[in-house]
Amino acid sequence: MAHYMVLERFRAGHSAHVYARFHEKGRLLPEGLHYIDSWLSANDDVCYQLMETEVPETFDSWIANWDDLVEFEIIELKEKPTGR
C-alpha cells in the first residue's frame, strides 16, 4: 500500500470552520483511504497527515469534502531504503 504525506493549508480565516466540520462529521474519508497520523504546524494553519491507499483516486472524493476550507498538496512517499 502506498503512503502519502498530505499538506492541508487552511484557507485564511477558516481554521475554526475546519475544526467545526471535523468535530461534527469526522475526517470524511472514503472507503480505501486510511489515516495513519497527523501533526499541526506551530501556527495551527497547516495540518500534515500521513495516509495510505492502494487507489490514489480516493483522494479526489475526500478533497471534495474539504476544498472549500483547505488547499491540498499530496506527496507520494517512497519506501524506506533497506539496510538503514
PyMOL Python script that loads the backbone (N, CA, C, O; Angstrom):
from pymol import cmd

cmd.read_pdbstr("""\
ATOM      1  N   MET A   1       0.852  -1.173   0.000  1.00  0.00           N
ATOM      2  CA  MET A   1       0.000   0.000   0.000  1.00  0.00           C
ATOM      3  C   MET A   1       0.895   1.232   0.000  1.00  0.00           C
ATOM      4  O   MET A   1       1.856   1.299   0.766  1.00  0.00           O
ATOM      5  N   ALA A   2       0.590   2.200  -0.846  1.00  0.00           N
ATOM      6  CA  ALA A   2       1.396   3.411  -0.957  1.00  0.00           C
ATOM      7  C   ALA A   2       1.064   4.382   0.173  1.00  0.00           C
ATOM      8  O   ALA A   2      -0.080   4.491   0.612  1.00  0.00           O
ATOM      9  N   HIS A   3       2.097   5.080   0.625  1.00  0.00           N
ATOM     10  CA  HIS A   3       1.941   6.087   1.675  1.00  0.00           C
ATOM     11  C   HIS A   3       2.047   7.483   1.064  1.00  0.00           C
ATOM     12  O   HIS A   3       2.749   7.695   0.075  1.00  0.00           O
ATOM     13  N   TYR A   4       1.340   8.421   1.671  1.00  0.00           N
ATOM     14  CA  TYR A   4       1.284   9.796   1.178  1.00  0.00           C
ATOM     15  C   TYR A   4       1.388  10.759   2.348  1.00  0.00           C
ATOM     16  O   TYR A   4       0.827  10.522   3.418  1.00  0.00           O
ATOM     17  N   MET A   5       2.119  11.855   2.128  1.00  0.00           N
ATOM     18  CA  MET A   5       2.117  12.973   3.060  1.00  0.00           C
ATOM     19  C   MET A   5       1.177  14.012   2.461  1.00  0.00           C
ATOM     20  O   MET A   5       1.375  14.474   1.337  1.00  0.00           O
ATOM     21  N   VAL A   6       0.164  14.365   3.218  1.00  0.00           N
ATOM     22  CA  VAL A   6      -0.832  15.337   2.765  1.00  0.00           C
ATOM     23  C   VAL A   6      -0.626  16.625   3.546  1.00  0.00           C
ATOM     24  O   VAL A   6      -0.649  16.621   4.777  1.00  0.00           O
ATOM     25  N   LEU A   7      -0.425  17.723   2.834  1.00  0.00           N
ATOM     26  CA  LEU A   7      -0.333  19.037   3.465  1.00  0.00           C
ATOM     27  C   LEU A   7      -1.676  19.721   3.254  1.00  0.00           C
ATOM     28  O   LEU A   7      -2.099  19.962   2.123  1.00  0.00           O
ATOM     29  N   GLU A   8      -2.326  20.024   4.346  1.00  0.00           N
ATOM     30  CA  GLU A   8      -3.596  20.753   4.315  1.00  0.00           C
ATOM     31  C   GLU A   8      -3.314  22.166   4.790  1.00  0.00           C
ATOM     32  O   GLU A   8      -3.021  22.386   5.966  1.00  0.00           O
ATOM     33  N   ARG A   9      -3.400  23.112   3.888  1.00  0.00           N
ATOM     34  CA  ARG A   9      -3.220  24.511   4.257  1.00  0.00           C
ATOM     35  C   ARG A   9      -4.598  25.132   4.411  1.00  0.00           C
ATOM     36  O   ARG A   9      -5.345  25.254   3.440  1.00  0.00           O
ATOM     37  N   PHE A  10      -4.932  25.524   5.640  1.00  0.00           N
ATOM     38  CA  PHE A  10      -6.247  26.082   5.900  1.00  0.00           C
ATOM     39  C   PHE A  10      -6.367  27.440   5.208  1.00  0.00           C
ATOM     40  O   PHE A  10      -5.484  28.289   5.325  1.00  0.00           O
ATOM     41  N   ARG A  11      -7.454  27.627   4.499  1.00  0.00           N
ATOM     42  CA  ARG A  11      -7.682  28.919   3.827  1.00  0.00           C
ATOM     43  C   ARG A  11      -7.809  30.000   4.896  1.00  0.00           C
ATOM     44  O   ARG A  11      -8.319  29.754   5.990  1.00  0.00           O
ATOM     45  N   ALA A  12      -7.341  31.190   4.565  1.00  0.00           N
ATOM     46  CA  ALA A  12      -7.301  32.297   5.524  1.00  0.00           C
ATOM     47  C   ALA A  12      -8.656  32.502   6.189  1.00  0.00           C
ATOM     48  O   ALA A  12      -9.682  32.640   5.523  1.00  0.00           O
ATOM     49  N   GLY A  13      -8.633  32.519   7.513  1.00  0.00           N
ATOM     50  CA  GLY A  13      -9.827  32.775   8.285  1.00  0.00           C
ATOM     51  C   GLY A  13     -10.763  31.585   8.447  1.00  0.00           C
ATOM     52  O   GLY A  13     -11.854  31.736   8.997  1.00  0.00           O
ATOM     53  N   HIS A  14     -10.357  30.394   7.978  1.00  0.00           N
ATOM     54  CA  HIS A  14     -11.260  29.249   8.009  1.00  0.00           C
ATOM     55  C   HIS A  14     -10.851  28.134   8.965  1.00  0.00           C
ATOM     56  O   HIS A  14     -11.493  27.083   8.974  1.00  0.00           O
ATOM     57  N   SER A  15      -9.823  28.321   9.756  1.00  0.00           N
ATOM     58  CA  SER A  15      -9.401  27.218  10.634  1.00  0.00           C
ATOM     59  C   SER A  15     -10.510  26.813  11.606  1.00  0.00           C
ATOM     60  O   SER A  15     -10.684  25.622  11.862  1.00  0.00           O
ATOM     61  N   ALA A  16     -11.252  27.755  12.146  1.00  0.00           N
ATOM     62  CA  ALA A  16     -12.353  27.413  13.053  1.00  0.00           C
ATOM     63  C   ALA A  16     -13.419  26.593  12.340  1.00  0.00           C
ATOM     64  O   ALA A  16     -14.011  25.697  12.941  1.00  0.00           O
ATOM     65  N   HIS A  17     -13.674  26.887  11.058  1.00  0.00           N
ATOM     66  CA  HIS A  17     -14.647  26.123  10.275  1.00  0.00           C
ATOM     67  C   HIS A  17     -14.146  24.701  10.012  1.00  0.00           C
ATOM     68  O   HIS A  17     -14.929  23.751  10.011  1.00  0.00           O
ATOM     69  N   VAL A  18     -12.837  24.564   9.789  1.00  0.00           N
ATOM     70  CA  VAL A  18     -12.251  23.232   9.589  1.00  0.00           C
ATOM     71  C   VAL A  18     -12.479  22.380  10.831  1.00  0.00           C
ATOM     72  O   VAL A  18     -12.945  21.245  10.736  1.00  0.00           O
ATOM     73  N   TYR A  19     -12.151  22.928  11.987  1.00  0.00           N
ATOM     74  CA  TYR A  19     -12.301  22.182  13.239  1.00  0.00           C
ATOM     75  C   TYR A  19     -13.775  21.881  13.532  1.00  0.00           C
ATOM     76  O   TYR A  19     -14.092  20.800  14.029  1.00  0.00           O
ATOM     77  N   ALA A  20     -14.669  22.811  13.237  1.00  0.00           N
ATOM     78  CA  ALA A  20     -16.099  22.589  13.467  1.00  0.00           C
ATOM     79  C   ALA A  20     -16.611  21.441  12.598  1.00  0.00           C
ATOM     80  O   ALA A  20     -17.338  20.575  13.086  1.00  0.00           O
ATOM     81  N   ARG A  21     -16.241  21.425  11.323  1.00  0.00           N
ATOM     82  CA  ARG A  21     -16.685  20.346  10.438  1.00  0.00           C
ATOM     83  C   ARG A  21     -16.097  19.016  10.888  1.00  0.00           C
ATOM     84  O   ARG A  21     -16.789  17.998  10.898  1.00  0.00           O
ATOM     85  N   PHE A  22     -14.812  19.026  11.263  1.00  0.00           N
ATOM     86  CA  PHE A  22     -14.177  17.792  11.731  1.00  0.00           C
ATOM     87  C   PHE A  22     -14.890  17.240  12.963  1.00  0.00           C
ATOM     88  O   PHE A  22     -15.143  16.038  13.044  1.00  0.00           O
ATOM     89  N   HIS A  23     -15.215  18.107  13.924  1.00  0.00           N
ATOM     90  CA  HIS A  23     -15.886  17.646  15.142  1.00  0.00           C
ATOM     91  C   HIS A  23     -17.310  17.169  14.865  1.00  0.00           C
ATOM     92  O   HIS A  23     -17.817  16.281  15.550  1.00  0.00           O
ATOM     93  N   GLU A  24     -17.950  17.760  13.863  1.00  0.00           N
ATOM     94  CA  GLU A  24     -19.318  17.373  13.536  1.00  0.00           C
ATOM     95  C   GLU A  24     -19.379  16.105  12.677  1.00  0.00           C
ATOM     96  O   GLU A  24     -20.236  15.248  12.893  1.00  0.00           O
ATOM     97  N   LYS A  25     -18.452  15.986  11.688  1.00  0.00           N
ATOM     98  CA  LYS A  25     -18.570  14.919  10.690  1.00  0.00           C
ATOM     99  C   LYS A  25     -17.379  13.968  10.637  1.00  0.00           C
ATOM    100  O   LYS A  25     -17.423  12.969   9.919  1.00  0.00           O
ATOM    101  N   GLY A  26     -16.311  14.262  11.386  1.00  0.00           N
ATOM    102  CA  GLY A  26     -15.120  13.418  11.311  1.00  0.00           C
ATOM    103  C   GLY A  26     -14.270  13.756  10.096  1.00  0.00           C
ATOM    104  O   GLY A  26     -14.417  14.827   9.507  1.00  0.00           O
ATOM    105  N   ARG A  27     -13.389  12.850   9.724  1.00  0.00           N
ATOM    106  CA  ARG A  27     -12.455  13.098   8.619  1.00  0.00           C
ATOM    107  C   ARG A  27     -13.105  12.995   7.241  1.00  0.00           C
ATOM    108  O   ARG A  27     -12.557  13.500   6.261  1.00  0.00           O
ATOM    109  N   LEU A  28     -14.253  12.353   7.159  1.00  0.00           N
ATOM    110  CA  LEU A  28     -14.969  12.184   5.891  1.00  0.00           C
ATOM    111  C   LEU A  28     -14.149  11.405   4.863  1.00  0.00           C
ATOM    112  O   LEU A  28     -14.175  11.713   3.672  1.00  0.00           O
ATOM    113  N   LEU A  29     -13.427  10.397   5.337  1.00  0.00           N
ATOM    114  CA  LEU A  29     -12.596   9.579   4.449  1.00  0.00           C
ATOM    115  C   LEU A  29     -13.447   8.587   3.665  1.00  0.00           C
ATOM    116  O   LEU A  29     -14.320   7.932   4.235  1.00  0.00           O
ATOM    117  N   PRO A  30     -13.200   8.474   2.365  1.00  0.00           N
ATOM    118  CA  PRO A  30     -13.898   7.447   1.588  1.00  0.00           C
ATOM    119  C   PRO A  30     -13.287   6.076   1.872  1.00  0.00           C
ATOM    120  O   PRO A  30     -12.172   5.974   2.384  1.00  0.00           O
ATOM    121  N   GLU A  31     -14.023   5.041   1.537  1.00  0.00           N
ATOM    122  CA  GLU A  31     -13.519   3.680   1.693  1.00  0.00           C
ATOM    123  C   GLU A  31     -12.230   3.524   0.889  1.00  0.00           C
ATOM    124  O   GLU A  31     -12.157   3.937  -0.268  1.00  0.00           O
ATOM    125  N   GLY A  32     -11.225   2.932   1.505  1.00  0.00           N
ATOM    126  CA  GLY A  32      -9.957   2.684   0.830  1.00  0.00           C
ATOM    127  C   GLY A  32      -8.882   3.721   1.110  1.00  0.00           C
ATOM    128  O   GLY A  32      -7.722   3.507   0.758  1.00  0.00           O
ATOM    129  N   LEU A  33      -9.234   4.833   1.731  1.00  0.00           N
ATOM    130  CA  LEU A  33      -8.250   5.849   2.117  1.00  0.00           C
ATOM    131  C   LEU A  33      -8.106   5.787   3.630  1.00  0.00           C
ATOM    132  O   LEU A  33      -9.084   5.948   4.360  1.00  0.00           O
ATOM    133  N   HIS A  34      -6.878   5.552   4.102  1.00  0.00           N
ATOM    134  CA  HIS A  34      -6.648   5.292   5.519  1.00  0.00           C
ATOM    135  C   HIS A  34      -5.746   6.357   6.140  1.00  0.00           C
ATOM    136  O   HIS A  34      -4.654   6.635   5.645  1.00  0.00           O
ATOM    137  N   TYR A  35      -6.222   6.939   7.224  1.00  0.00           N
ATOM    138  CA  TYR A  35      -5.473   7.899   8.026  1.00  0.00           C
ATOM    139  C   TYR A  35      -4.513   7.130   8.929  1.00  0.00           C
ATOM    140  O   TYR A  35      -4.892   6.124   9.528  1.00  0.00           O
ATOM    141  N   ILE A  36      -3.256   7.608   9.027  1.00  0.00           N
ATOM    142  CA  ILE A  36      -2.277   6.993   9.916  1.00  0.00           C
ATOM    143  C   ILE A  36      -1.955   7.898  11.098  1.00  0.00           C
ATOM    144  O   ILE A  36      -2.039   7.472  12.250  1.00  0.00           O
ATOM    145  N   ASP A  37      -1.585   9.149  10.818  1.00  0.00           N
ATOM    146  CA  ASP A  37      -1.210  10.077  11.885  1.00  0.00           C
ATOM    147  C   ASP A  37      -1.213  11.488  11.317  1.00  0.00           C
ATOM    148  O   ASP A  37      -1.247  11.677  10.101  1.00  0.00           O
ATOM    149  N   SER A  38      -1.176  12.485  12.212  1.00  0.00           N
ATOM    150  CA  SER A  38      -1.120  13.873  11.743  1.00  0.00           C
ATOM    151  C   SER A  38      -0.440  14.764  12.760  1.00  0.00           C
ATOM    152  O   SER A  38      -0.333  14.430  13.940  1.00  0.00           O
ATOM    153  N   TRP A  39       0.021  15.916  12.268  1.00  0.00           N
ATOM    154  CA  TRP A  39       0.695  16.927  13.073  1.00  0.00           C
ATOM    155  C   TRP A  39       0.232  18.284  12.592  1.00  0.00           C
ATOM    156  O   TRP A  39      -0.039  18.472  11.406  1.00  0.00           O
ATOM    157  N   LEU A  40       0.139  19.242  13.523  1.00  0.00           N
ATOM    158  CA  LEU A  40      -0.209  20.624  13.180  1.00  0.00           C
ATOM    159  C   LEU A  40       1.028  21.504  13.234  1.00  0.00           C
ATOM    160  O   LEU A  40       1.923  21.283  14.051  1.00  0.00           O
ATOM    161  N   SER A  41       1.075  22.495  12.366  1.00  0.00           N
ATOM    162  CA  SER A  41       2.151  23.475  12.423  1.00  0.00           C
ATOM    163  C   SER A  41       2.003  24.308  13.698  1.00  0.00           C
ATOM    164  O   SER A  41       0.936  24.334  14.312  1.00  0.00           O
ATOM    165  N   ALA A  42       3.073  24.982  14.086  1.00  0.00           N
ATOM    166  CA  ALA A  42       3.049  25.796  15.302  1.00  0.00           C
ATOM    167  C   ALA A  42       1.988  26.891  15.236  1.00  0.00           C
ATOM    168  O   ALA A  42       1.468  27.311  16.270  1.00  0.00           O
ATOM    169  N   ASN A  43       1.662  27.356  14.030  1.00  0.00           N
ATOM    170  CA  ASN A  43       0.658  28.411  13.857  1.00  0.00           C
ATOM    171  C   ASN A  43      -0.758  27.868  13.691  1.00  0.00           C
ATOM    172  O   ASN A  43      -1.697  28.645  13.518  1.00  0.00           O
ATOM    173  N   ASP A  44      -0.926  26.559  13.739  1.00  0.00           N
ATOM    174  CA  ASP A  44      -2.230  25.912  13.544  1.00  0.00           C
ATOM    175  C   ASP A  44      -2.869  26.244  12.198  1.00  0.00           C
ATOM    176  O   ASP A  44      -4.094  26.282  12.091  1.00  0.00           O
ATOM    177  N   ASP A  45      -2.050  26.486  11.166  1.00  0.00           N
ATOM    178  CA  ASP A  45      -2.621  26.803   9.865  1.00  0.00           C
ATOM    179  C   ASP A  45      -2.309  25.750   8.804  1.00  0.00           C
ATOM    180  O   ASP A  45      -2.804  25.832   7.680  1.00  0.00           O
ATOM    181  N   VAL A  46      -1.483  24.756   9.164  1.00  0.00           N
ATOM    182  CA  VAL A  46      -1.175  23.651   8.255  1.00  0.00           C
ATOM    183  C   VAL A  46      -1.258  22.353   9.044  1.00  0.00           C
ATOM    184  O   VAL A  46      -0.718  22.235  10.144  1.00  0.00           O
ATOM    185  N   CYS A  47      -1.947  21.383   8.456  1.00  0.00           N
ATOM    186  CA  CYS A  47      -2.010  20.044   9.041  1.00  0.00           C
ATOM    187  C   CYS A  47      -1.263  19.104   8.109  1.00  0.00           C
ATOM    188  O   CYS A  47      -1.535  19.063   6.909  1.00  0.00           O
ATOM    189  N   TYR A  48      -0.324  18.351   8.661  1.00  0.00           N
ATOM    190  CA  TYR A  48       0.447  17.357   7.919  1.00  0.00           C
ATOM    191  C   TYR A  48      -0.129  15.993   8.275  1.00  0.00           C
ATOM    192  O   TYR A  48      -0.114  15.597   9.440  1.00  0.00           O
ATOM    193  N   GLN A  49      -0.634  15.276   7.283  1.00  0.00           N
ATOM    194  CA  GLN A  49      -1.256  13.985   7.554  1.00  0.00           C
ATOM    195  C   GLN A  49      -0.549  12.887   6.782  1.00  0.00           C
ATOM    196  O   GLN A  49      -0.276  13.025   5.590  1.00  0.00           O
ATOM    197  N   LEU A  50      -0.260  11.807   7.466  1.00  0.00           N
ATOM    198  CA  LEU A  50       0.278  10.614   6.833  1.00  0.00           C
ATOM    199  C   LEU A  50      -0.906   9.699   6.547  1.00  0.00           C
ATOM    200  O   LEU A  50      -1.676   9.365   7.447  1.00  0.00           O
ATOM    201  N   MET A  51      -1.045   9.293   5.273  1.00  0.00           N
ATOM    202  CA  MET A  51      -2.180   8.476   4.863  1.00  0.00           C
ATOM    203  C   MET A  51      -1.688   7.365   3.942  1.00  0.00           C
ATOM    204  O   MET A  51      -0.558   7.402   3.453  1.00  0.00           O
ATOM    205  N   GLU A  52      -2.550   6.377   3.712  1.00  0.00           N
ATOM    206  CA  GLU A  52      -2.198   5.299   2.795  1.00  0.00           C
ATOM    207  C   GLU A  52      -3.426   4.881   1.999  1.00  0.00           C
ATOM    208  O   GLU A  52      -4.562   4.983   2.462  1.00  0.00           O
ATOM    209  N   THR A  53      -3.161   4.407   0.786  1.00  0.00           N
ATOM    210  CA  THR A  53      -4.213   3.893  -0.081  1.00  0.00           C
ATOM    211  C   THR A  53      -3.584   3.087  -1.199  1.00  0.00           C
ATOM    212  O   THR A  53      -2.429   3.298  -1.568  1.00  0.00           O
ATOM    213  N   GLU A  54      -4.357   2.170  -1.726  1.00  0.00           N
ATOM    214  CA  GLU A  54      -3.942   1.436  -2.918  1.00  0.00           C
ATOM    215  C   GLU A  54      -4.475   2.107  -4.175  1.00  0.00           C
ATOM    216  O   GLU A  54      -4.032   1.810  -5.284  1.00  0.00           O
ATOM    217  N   VAL A  55      -5.430   3.014  -3.994  1.00  0.00           N
ATOM    218  CA  VAL A  55      -6.077   3.682  -5.125  1.00  0.00           C
ATOM    219  C   VAL A  55      -5.986   5.198  -4.913  1.00  0.00           C
ATOM    220  O   VAL A  55      -6.817   5.765  -4.204  1.00  0.00           O
ATOM    221  N   PRO A  56      -4.987   5.866  -5.518  1.00  0.00           N
ATOM    222  CA  PRO A  56      -4.801   7.305  -5.289  1.00  0.00           C
ATOM    223  C   PRO A  56      -6.029   8.154  -5.624  1.00  0.00           C
ATOM    224  O   PRO A  56      -6.179   9.252  -5.088  1.00  0.00           O
ATOM    225  N   GLU A  57      -6.895   7.668  -6.489  1.00  0.00           N
ATOM    226  CA  GLU A  57      -8.089   8.433  -6.861  1.00  0.00           C
ATOM    227  C   GLU A  57      -9.045   8.620  -5.685  1.00  0.00           C
ATOM    228  O   GLU A  57      -9.938   9.465  -5.747  1.00  0.00           O
ATOM    229  N   THR A  58      -8.870   7.839  -4.610  1.00  0.00           N
ATOM    230  CA  THR A  58      -9.730   8.027  -3.441  1.00  0.00           C
ATOM    231  C   THR A  58      -9.536   9.405  -2.818  1.00  0.00           C
ATOM    232  O   THR A  58     -10.414   9.897  -2.109  1.00  0.00           O
ATOM    233  N   PHE A  59      -8.393  10.026  -3.080  1.00  0.00           N
ATOM    234  CA  PHE A  59      -8.174  11.381  -2.571  1.00  0.00           C
ATOM    235  C   PHE A  59      -9.172  12.371  -3.167  1.00  0.00           C
ATOM    236  O   PHE A  59      -9.545  13.344  -2.511  1.00  0.00           O
ATOM    237  N   ASP A  60      -9.606  12.131  -4.397  1.00  0.00           N
ATOM    238  CA  ASP A  60     -10.490  13.087  -5.073  1.00  0.00           C
ATOM    239  C   ASP A  60     -11.783  13.331  -4.307  1.00  0.00           C
ATOM    240  O   ASP A  60     -12.175  14.480  -4.103  1.00  0.00           O
ATOM    241  N   SER A  61     -12.444  12.269  -3.884  1.00  0.00           N
ATOM    242  CA  SER A  61     -13.715  12.464  -3.173  1.00  0.00           C
ATOM    243  C   SER A  61     -13.483  13.029  -1.775  1.00  0.00           C
ATOM    244  O   SER A  61     -14.312  13.787  -1.273  1.00  0.00           O
ATOM    245  N   TRP A  62     -12.373  12.672  -1.142  1.00  0.00           N
ATOM    246  CA  TRP A  62     -12.057  13.239   0.169  1.00  0.00           C
ATOM    247  C   TRP A  62     -11.806  14.736   0.062  1.00  0.00           C
ATOM    248  O   TRP A  62     -12.335  15.516   0.853  1.00  0.00           O
ATOM    249  N   ILE A  63     -11.003  15.134  -0.912  1.00  0.00           N
ATOM    250  CA  ILE A  63     -10.693  16.549  -1.111  1.00  0.00           C
ATOM    251  C   ILE A  63     -11.971  17.342  -1.404  1.00  0.00           C
ATOM    252  O   ILE A  63     -12.115  18.478  -0.953  1.00  0.00           O
ATOM    253  N   ALA A  64     -12.890  16.746  -2.154  1.00  0.00           N
ATOM    254  CA  ALA A  64     -14.146  17.439  -2.481  1.00  0.00           C
ATOM    255  C   ALA A  64     -14.934  17.810  -1.229  1.00  0.00           C
ATOM    256  O   ALA A  64     -15.701  18.772  -1.244  1.00  0.00           O
ATOM    257  N   ASN A  65     -14.753  17.055  -0.144  1.00  0.00           N
ATOM    258  CA  ASN A  65     -15.442  17.359   1.116  1.00  0.00           C
ATOM    259  C   ASN A  65     -14.834  18.542   1.864  1.00  0.00           C
ATOM    260  O   ASN A  65     -15.460  19.093   2.770  1.00  0.00           O
ATOM    261  N   TRP A  66     -13.621  18.931   1.490  1.00  0.00           N
ATOM    262  CA  TRP A  66     -12.886  19.930   2.268  1.00  0.00           C
ATOM    263  C   TRP A  66     -12.347  21.111   1.454  1.00  0.00           C
ATOM    264  O   TRP A  66     -11.880  22.086   2.043  1.00  0.00           O
ATOM    265  N   ASP A  67     -12.396  21.052   0.141  1.00  0.00           N
ATOM    266  CA  ASP A  67     -11.678  22.067  -0.644  1.00  0.00           C
ATOM    267  C   ASP A  67     -12.243  23.470  -0.542  1.00  0.00           C
ATOM    268  O   ASP A  67     -11.616  24.418  -1.015  1.00  0.00           O
ATOM    269  N   ASP A  68     -13.420  23.630   0.066  1.00  0.00           N
ATOM    270  CA  ASP A  68     -13.932  24.976   0.309  1.00  0.00           C
ATOM    271  C   ASP A  68     -13.203  25.644   1.481  1.00  0.00           C
ATOM    272  O   ASP A  68     -13.241  26.866   1.623  1.00  0.00           O
ATOM    273  N   LEU A  69     -12.543  24.839   2.317  1.00  0.00           N
ATOM    274  CA  LEU A  69     -11.863  25.358   3.511  1.00  0.00           C
ATOM    275  C   LEU A  69     -10.351  25.153   3.499  1.00  0.00           C
ATOM    276  O   LEU A  69      -9.627  25.813   4.245  1.00  0.00           O
ATOM    277  N   VAL A  70      -9.871  24.234   2.649  1.00  0.00           N
ATOM    278  CA  VAL A  70      -8.476  23.790   2.721  1.00  0.00           C
ATOM    279  C   VAL A  70      -7.877  23.687   1.320  1.00  0.00           C
ATOM    280  O   VAL A  70      -8.554  23.280   0.376  1.00  0.00           O
ATOM    281  N   GLU A  71      -6.604  24.058   1.192  1.00  0.00           N
ATOM    282  CA  GLU A  71      -5.835  23.808  -0.026  1.00  0.00           C
ATOM    283  C   GLU A  71      -4.952  22.597   0.241  1.00  0.00           C
ATOM    284  O   GLU A  71      -4.334  22.505   1.301  1.00  0.00           O
ATOM    285  N   PHE A  72      -4.887  21.666  -0.709  1.00  0.00           N
ATOM    286  CA  PHE A  72      -4.191  20.403  -0.508  1.00  0.00           C
ATOM    287  C   PHE A  72      -2.946  20.278  -1.368  1.00  0.00           C
ATOM    288  O   PHE A  72      -2.903  20.757  -2.502  1.00  0.00           O
ATOM    289  N   GLU A  73      -1.932  19.624  -0.807  1.00  0.00           N
ATOM    290  CA  GLU A  73      -0.777  19.148  -1.548  1.00  0.00           C
ATOM    291  C   GLU A  73      -0.578  17.698  -1.115  1.00  0.00           C
ATOM    292  O   GLU A  73      -0.459  17.408   0.076  1.00  0.00           O
ATOM    293  N   ILE A  74      -0.544  16.794  -2.086  1.00  0.00           N
ATOM    294  CA  ILE A  74      -0.416  15.370  -1.787  1.00  0.00           C
ATOM    295  C   ILE A  74       0.885  14.870  -2.391  1.00  0.00           C
ATOM    296  O   ILE A  74       1.128  15.016  -3.589  1.00  0.00           O
ATOM    297  N   ILE A  75       1.715  14.279  -1.548  1.00  0.00           N
ATOM    298  CA  ILE A  75       3.045  13.832  -1.955  1.00  0.00           C
ATOM    299  C   ILE A  75       3.150  12.334  -1.723  1.00  0.00           C
ATOM    300  O   ILE A  75       3.023  11.867  -0.591  1.00  0.00           O
ATOM    301  N   GLU A  76       3.384  11.581  -2.792  1.00  0.00           N
ATOM    302  CA  GLU A  76       3.583  10.143  -2.632  1.00  0.00           C
ATOM    303  C   GLU A  76       4.976   9.904  -2.063  1.00  0.00           C
ATOM    304  O   GLU A  76       5.950  10.511  -2.509  1.00  0.00           O
ATOM    305  N   LEU A  77       5.063   9.029  -1.091  1.00  0.00           N
ATOM    306  CA  LEU A  77       6.318   8.740  -0.413  1.00  0.00           C
ATOM    307  C   LEU A  77       6.921   7.441  -0.930  1.00  0.00           C
ATOM    308  O   LEU A  77       6.204   6.498  -1.264  1.00  0.00           O
ATOM    309  N   LYS A  78       8.242   7.406  -0.991  1.00  0.00           N
ATOM    310  CA  LYS A  78       8.952   6.183  -1.346  1.00  0.00           C
ATOM    311  C   LYS A  78       9.055   5.287  -0.125  1.00  0.00           C
ATOM    312  O   LYS A  78       8.962   5.752   1.011  1.00  0.00           O
ATOM    313  N   GLU A  79       9.247   4.017  -0.367  1.00  0.00           N
ATOM    314  CA  GLU A  79       9.502   3.093   0.730  1.00  0.00           C
ATOM    315  C   GLU A  79      10.868   3.401   1.325  1.00  0.00           C
ATOM    316  O   GLU A  79      11.761   3.887   0.631  1.00  0.00           O
ATOM    317  N   LYS A  80      11.026   3.116   2.611  1.00  0.00           N
ATOM    318  CA  LYS A  80      12.324   3.311   3.252  1.00  0.00           C
ATOM    319  C   LYS A  80      13.345   2.381   2.610  1.00  0.00           C
ATOM    320  O   LYS A  80      13.041   1.220   2.336  1.00  0.00           O
ATOM    321  N   PRO A  81      14.558   2.884   2.367  1.00  0.00           N
ATOM    322  CA  PRO A  81      15.598   2.001   1.823  1.00  0.00           C
ATOM    323  C   PRO A  81      15.953   0.917   2.845  1.00  0.00           C
ATOM    324  O   PRO A  81      15.956   1.166   4.051  1.00  0.00           O
ATOM    325  N   THR A  82      16.245  -0.258   2.360  1.00  0.00           N
ATOM    326  CA  THR A  82      16.634  -1.335   3.265  1.00  0.00           C
ATOM    327  C   THR A  82      18.078  -1.158   3.688  1.00  0.00           C
ATOM    328  O   THR A  82      18.864  -0.523   2.986  1.00  0.00           O
ATOM    329  N   GLY A  83      18.427  -1.716   4.827  1.00  0.00           N
ATOM    330  CA  GLY A  83      19.803  -1.653   5.286  1.00  0.00           C
ATOM    331  C   GLY A  83      20.130  -0.436   6.124  1.00  0.00           C
ATOM    332  O   GLY A  83      21.297  -0.214   6.447  1.00  0.00           O
ATOM    333  N   ARG A  84      19.143   0.354   6.484  1.00  0.00           N
ATOM    334  CA  ARG A  84      19.407   1.538   7.316  1.00  0.00           C
ATOM    335  C   ARG A  84      18.844   1.351   8.681  1.00  0.00           C
ATOM    336  O   ARG A  84      18.966   2.238   9.525  1.00  0.00           O
TER     337      ARG A  84
END
""", "prot")
cmd.dss("prot")
cmd.show_as("cartoon", "prot")
cmd.util.cbc("prot")
cmd.orient("prot")
